Amino acid sequence: PKIVSSLLPGSGVTTTRNHVQCVVTEYGAVNLHGMDLDERARKLISIAHPDDRDRLIKDAIKMYPGFVPRVKKIMTT
């Protein structure tokens, strides 16, 4: 599984975004409680696989007018 910007039409959804409070990946953990869509997107992008972050930022800019990507890039060695 990976973090994606949106689901395909017809995809099954078993919960709403308001039910998801904490998300943990191998790249970090975030608490999404009480955040607006822009901030939720930034937080999720920050814990996505580093190879996916640029694409997710571009998708967020298209989806949310005025989106400003303030995501700290993680340096890998």
C-alpha positions as semicolon CSV with decimal commas, in nm:
position;residue;x (nm);y (nm);z (nm)
1;P;0,000;0,000;0,000
2;K;0,108;0,355;-0,060
3;I;-0,019;0,709;-0,018
4;V;-0,209;0,830;-0,325
5;S;-0,364;1,166;-0,408
6;S;-0,707;1,026;-0,493
7;L;-0,895;0,701;-0,543
8;L;-1,011;0,569;-0,877
9;P;-1,383;0,610;-0,952
10;G;-1,571;0,313;-0,810
11;S;-1,308;0,236;-0,545
12;G;-1,448;0,100;-0,222
13;V;-1,423;0,335;0,076
14;T;-1,493;0,198;0,422
15;T;-1,426;0,510;0,629
16;T;-1,430;0,887;0,595
17;R;-1,132;1,119;0,623
18;N;-1,269;1,243;0,956
19;H;-1,233;0,895;1,107
20;V;-0,860;0,881;1,035
21;Q;-0,660;1,050;1,309
22;C;-0,310;0,898;1,298
23;V;-0,122;0,757;1,000
24;V;0,208;0,571;1,035
25;T;0,445;0,466;0,757
26;E;0,808;0,358;0,755
27;Y;0,888;0,727;0,685
28;G;0,714;0,876;0,988
29;A;0,387;0,927;1,173
30;V;0,138;1,215;1,164
31;N;-0,168;1,315;1,364
32;L;-0,431;1,453;1,123
33;H;-0,694;1,540;1,384
34;G;-0,857;1,879;1,326
35;M;-0,651;1,970;1,017
36;D;-0,793;2,122;0,699
37;L;-0,742;1,948;0,364
38;D;-0,426;2,145;0,276
39;E;-0,256;2,063;0,604
40;R;-0,367;1,699;0,588
41;A;-0,215;1,675;0,238
42;R;0,114;1,830;0,356
43;K;0,135;1,593;0,652
44;L;0,059;1,283;0,443
45;I;0,311;1,387;0,177
46;S;0,574;1,424;0,448
47;I;0,544;1,053;0,539
48;A;0,503;0,918;0,185
49;H;0,783;0,731;0,010
50;P;1,044;0,989;-0,097
51;D;1,008;0,885;-0,463
52;D;0,634;0,968;-0,451
53;R;0,649;1,309;-0,283
54;D;0,707;1,527;-0,591
55;R;0,412;1,365;-0,770
56;L;0,190;1,405;-0,463
57;I;0,286;1,773;-0,433
58;K;0,199;1,831;-0,801
59;D;-0,134;1,652;-0,755
60;A;-0,213;1,859;-0,444
61;I;-0,139;2,184;-0,628
62;K;-0,388;2,079;-0,900
63;M;-0,653;1,967;-0,650
64;Y;-0,635;2,251;-0,396
65;P;-0,615;2,610;-0,528
66;G;-0,356;2,800;-0,328
67;F;-0,186;2,485;-0,197
68;V;0,163;2,569;-0,071
69;P;0,390;2,267;-0,028
70;R;0,574;2,322;0,299
71;V;0,703;1,968;0,314
72;K;1,044;1,907;0,466
73;K;1,233;1,669;0,242
74;I;1,399;1,380;0,416
75;M;1,760;1,329;0,319
76;T;1,849;0,966;0,255
77;T;2,199;0,826;0,251
